[in-house]
Amino acid sequence: MNLGELKQNVRAIAQDVSEYSYLWSDEEIVQYLNEGQVEACRYAPWILKSSSLSLGETRSVSNITVFGTYGTIQSVKVGDTNIISNTVDYTTNDNTTAALLANAINEAGYFEATVKNNVVSVYPLEGNGSYYNNMIPIITSTNSFTTVTAFAGGVDGICRIQLKPNVREYKFSQKLLKIEAMYLGDNQKKLCAVDFRDLRDNDKTLAKQKGEVEAILYGIGNDSFYVAKIPTVKDYINFTACYMPLKTLRNNADTPEIPEQYHNKLVHYALYKMYQKNDIEAEQFEISNFHFSKFIEEFGDNQFAAASGRVNQLIFFGG
């Protein structure tokens, strides 16, 4: 169901269907439906679970502007990798040359490219998030008829954290509710989680050693954690995790992120909140409680919600 349909269902049950004298505004109902989706995830954290490296990420982008009428682009390197499948000859039309360059990037398969006029936008493959931020593609050509910007704007997915050499402290996404497993790098070495507050002083000293990461140390405040050991090279950690919705419902065509069979259950949460509005009467209190009980009946009791609260602490491995 989409947001427009959910609003209609809410109003139908509340018998609030006269748009000229609504008891509850659209803005209120949308707010409560959004709150309901978040609460559904807190009460039933299994409802949204993923280990996708690209979940919630923003890919970085580098723009290559092409101009000129002769010469050849021989290579475009990001790091040590030539990201084009073949050399590209300049044509008499900048837009055509840009399109040929974009095709060569896409055919190579290391990156993805789109083209608009004479500008080629280059994106890392999904799952790389911020990895290429600040890196500048190096173009080798017989004539320098291009300008290039550094990769920028990349944000890691919520189930992935890029590790930097000699950096010990990192942050979890605030969208995470519960981490079920953690893995290091391409070899997917399983990591353990240890409460930093439980470590003895000599263990805390050992945790400052450098080398391949073996564990994450949580409990140092907010959403921060340490890695132990401290990496000396670039790497990454990915999680299997339960999480809260990544997007807010705004437009009528928007659909909740939780599975479709639970969409209409959000109506109960909206009605629960609606009947708590202003000075609540006994009858309204009963209606509010009824809808909250129906919501809990679907998503479970509040033990996990009370434990996580998300503003309080992140739960590890079902703890």
N, C-alpha and C positions, 0 to 999 in steps of 0.2 A: 504494500500500500504506500501511496505517497502522502506528503504532508497535507495536501488539499483534501484527500479522502479521510484522513485521520481527523482533521478539524470538523468535517461534516459529521462524522460519527460521534464526536464529542458533543456537538451542539444538538444532534438528534436525541441522544440519551438525556441530556440536560434540558431538553425542550426549550432551547434558546436559539430559535431559528428565524426570528424576525430581525433582519439586518438593520432596521431603523430603530430598534430598541434593544440591542444586545445587552445582556447582563454582564457578559464577559467579552472583552475585546479579543480580536485575533492575536494581538501581540501577547496577551496573557496566556492564551491557549498554546501558542507556539512555544513560549517559554516553558510551560509545564510539560509539554511533550518532549522537549529537549532534555529537561531535568529527568523525566521518566526514563529516557534511554540511558542516561548516565547511571541512574540508580539501578536499572536492570542489570547493568554490567557489574556494579558493585555487589548486588545481592546474588548474582549468578555469574561469577567471573569467567566461567567456562564458555560463556555465550559468544565472546569475541576472543579468539586465541590464534596466534600466528607465530611463525618463525621467519617470515619473509623479510629478506634484506631490504626490499624496496618499500615496505609498508610505511606510509607517511613521509617518504623522502621527497626532497626537491633536488633534481639533478642540476649540476653546474653547467654552464654554457660558455663557449668561446666563439666569438664572431670573427670570421675571415671575410674581409671586403676585397673583391677582385676588380681590378681595372687594368686596362692596357690591351694591345692588339697583337702582340707577338711574344714569342718565348714559350717556355715549358715549365710547368710545376713538376719537379722531379720527385719530391717527397714532402710529406707533412708528418713530422715526428712529435709524438707526445711521450716524453721520456725517451726510451730507446726503441719505441715501436713506431714504424712507419704505418700510418693509419689509412693510406690510400692504396687501392688495388693495382693501380697503373699510373703512368705519367699522364699529365693533363696538358694539352696544348692550348694556348690562348687562341681565342677566335676573334673575329672582328666585332663581337658583341659581348659586353661584360656579363650580361645576364645569362647568356648561353654558356660562357666559360664557368660561371659560378654553378650552374646546373650540372655541368660535367664533373666539376670537383665534388659536389655533393654526392653524385652517383658513385664516384670512385671511393669515397669514404664509406658509403653504405655497403658497397660490394665487398670491401675488405672485412667488414663485420666487427671491427674492434670498437668503433664508435658509431653513433647515428648522426645524421645530418639532415637539416631542412634548408630550403633556399627561398629567399624572397628578394627579387630583383638581383642585385649583384652581391648580396650578403649571404654567406653560408654560416648557419648556426650549427655548432658541433656539440653533441651531448655524449657523456659517458653512457655505457649500458646501465640498465637498471641495477640497483644494488650498490652503486659506488658512491652515492651521496656526495659528501664533501671531499672525497679522496683527492680529486684533481684541482681543488681550489688553489688559485694563485699560480698554477703551472701554465706556461705559455707554449703553444704549439710552435715548433721551429720549421719554417718552410724553406726548402732549398729549391731554387729555380734559376733558369738562365737569365731571367730579368726579374727584379723585385717589384712586381706589380700587385702587391697585396699589403694590406694592413691587418694586424692580428691583435685580439684582446686576450688577456689571461682568462682562464676558466674562473668563474665566480658564481656565487649564489647557491652553491650546493649545500644541502642540509641532509644529514644522515637520517635514515629511517629509524623509527622508534625501537626496532629490534636489533639495531646495529650501532656499535660505537667504534670509531676510528681511533686506534692507538698511535701515539706519536712518540718518537724516540726521546727517552729521558723525561717523559711526563708521567707523573704518578697519579694525579687526581683527575677524575672525570665525573660526568653527571648522567643520571638516568633521565629519560623523558618523563615528564609529569603525567603523560598519558598511560604509563604502565601501572598496572594494579598488582600483578603477581608474576614472578619469574619462575618458570618450571625447570628450565635447563639453560646452561650457558656453554658456548663453544668458542674456541680460539682459532681464528684464521681458516685458511683453505683446508687444512688437515682435520678441522673440526674436533680438536682436542677438548674433551669435556673439562670444565672448570668447576671448582667448588666455591661456595660463598661462606664467608666467615665474618662474624660480628667483631669488628675492630675493638669494641669495648671489652670483649672477653679475652683478648690476647694478653699474655704476660709481657713485661717490659723487654725481655730478651727476644721474644717473638716479634715484637714491634720493630726491633732493630733489624732482625733478619728480613722483615718485610720490606726493608729499604734496599735490599740487594738488587742488582741488575741482572737481567737475563730474560728467558722466555717466561711469559706470564703463566702462573699456576693457579691463582685464585683471585677473587675480588674480595675486598674488605669493606663491608658496609657499616653503617652506624656512626659515621663521622659528621653527620649533620645534613639536614635537608635531603636532597636527592643525590648527594655526592658520594663517591666511593674511591678507594685506592685500588690499584692493581699491585699484586705481589707475584712475581718480581716486577721491577720496573723495566719496560721494554727498551731495547737499544736500537730497534729498527721499527719501521712502520708495520702495523698489523691491524687486526680488528677482532672484536668480540661480537658474536650474534646470540640472540636469546630466543627461546621459545617462551612466549609470555602471553598473559591475559591483559587486555588493555581496554581503555575507555574509548568511546566514539571519537574519531579524529575530526569530524566536521559537524558544524551546527546546521540544523534544518532551518532553512530560511524561505525558500521558494516553494510554491505548491507542488512542483514536480519533483522536489527532493524526496528521497526515500531514506528511512533509517538504515543504519549499518548493521544492526542486529538481524538475525535470520528472519525471513518474511513471516514465518508462522507466529512470530512474537509481536509483529507490528501492532496489531489491534489491541494487544494487552497494554500498550502504552496509554490507551484511552482511560484505563482505570486510574493510572497515576495522575493524569491531567484532571480527572473529575475529583479525585481525592484532594488535590490542591485547590481546585476551584471552590469547593464547598467549605473550605477553611477561610475563605476571603471575608474580610471585615468582621463585624460582630456576629459570631456564629451562634445560631439557634440550635436547640436540642435536635430538631429534625434534621437540620443540615449536618450536625455533628455525626449523627447516625449514618447518613448517606456517605459522608466523607470516610468514616471508618469502614463502611461496607466496601467501598472501592479500593481502599488501601489493603484490606484483607484479600480481595480478589487479586490484587497485584502481587502480594506476598505468596499467595497460593500458587501463582505461576512461577515466580522467580526465587522462592525460598525465603528462609528467615533472615534476620539481619546480622547473624554472627560474623560473617566475613566483612560485611559493610562496616560494622562497628570496629572491627579489627583494623581494616585498611583505612577507611575514611579518605584515602588518598592524600588528604592534607596532613595526615599523621605519619604513616610509614608505608613503605613498599614491602610486600610479603614475598619471601623466598621459599621456593620448593615446598609449598603447601604448609609453611610454618604457622 
